Amino acid sequence: MAGVSTFVTSSLRSVLFRRVFGALFATLVIFYILSHISITIEETANEETAIDTSVDLTRFISHGSTNCIPPLDNIIAKANSVRSECEESSPFSKEQNLAGPRIGTVTAQFGKVQESYQQALQTQALHCAVHDSWLHIMCNPIVDSLWNKEAFLLKLVLEEMMKPEEERLEWIFWVDRDVVILDQCRPISSFLPPKMQQQVRSQRGEDEELSEELSQDDAEDTHLLVTNDSSGLNNGVFLLRVNTWAIEMLTETLAFPVYKPDVELQFTEQSAMSAVISSPDMRFHRNTQFVAQEWFNAFPKDGPTEFLERKEEDEKELDAFQVRRGDFLVHFAGHHHKVEAILSWTKMLRDARSIWRERERIQRDISKEVERFGRS
């Protein structure tokens, strides 16, 4: 009996030893693998950073279970030359850009990958790289259909509001995926009238004298800059201030079809946003500024060849909202041949130089109009 007990005890010890040794060995293997992965990630990060330390790669952010950020190597390399070109020839200084508000470009790219929209996204990402600003891309839908725009914006604003005030985005620049940036030199902050940019500096405490001059009502006056087109509100491109007003406006827009199911929404979420902004109580309308469509929502009249070659005397053929040389972007909303149009315009841009190198060819510069708007 004692022999059996001794044998069992010895067997248990042997099993226990093997299990402990096996667990220890597995732990060491896992530790080695994780250490190796950590080193590889660090080396990869160092290699990416070595591409250009002036571009903060952490500012390119994908949202969702997939990553839809375009490859950044070529974008960053091109951003270097574009930035130098802008500093040499454009009226927008690097210091002016750095002193401006923190603005993030926000867009959506989910569903089947389409080359045309990828090319448009490349122009948006390049602009963010040139100006070292933020790019937030929605890669997976949250809700059904076009309502993802407001849902994603609400999510993003809520997340930003959770951050310390000195770290959060101050404005969001929404662009639909069929938007192509034409002028990589112009910072988005240039669409904020000078008074708004001064308000940003005063709120940061960077200009004490100005802080005393500006009242709280002035500082809180405008929260949304948007345009109309021939059908009414066009929210394919707009500037939205990050604050509680934005949360309330986006929440009411999302809730609109639930609480008012009998109201026909011809353009779905766009019509809902328009109804919320123009509600009888004027709660949102008083803080919304409608600006000229050509500021940042111009439509094309024809193709890129005509855009490049159109002479000054032929401008009379264009309506004010139709794109011309010197405009910031072109929006292909409702275009009957959208895929082909976006591909042809982005192909043209790959070989084009900055319009500011050929100022005599500029057909419209809205900078003075923005200043006049700010003074009015």
Buried (B, 14 or more C-beta within 10 A) or exposed (E): EEEEEEEEEEEEEEEEEEEEEEEEEEEEEEEEEEEEEEEEEEEEEEEBEEBBEEBBBEBBBBBBEEEBBBEBEEBBBBBBEBBEBBEEBBEBEEEEBEBBBBBBBBBBBBEEEBEBBBBBBBBBBBBBBBBBBBBBBBBBBBEEEBBBBBBBBBBBBBBBBEEEEEEBBBBBBBBBBBBBBBBBBBBBBBBBBEBBBBBBBBBBEEBEEBBEEBEEEBBBBBBBBBBBBEEEBBBBBBBBBBBEBBBBBBBBBBEBBEEEEEEEBEBEBBBBBBBBBEEEEEBBBEBBBEBBBBBBBBBBBEBBEEBEEBEEEEEEEBEEBBBBBBBBBBBBBEBEEBBEBBBBBBEBBEEEEBBBBEEEBBBBBBEEBBEEBBEE
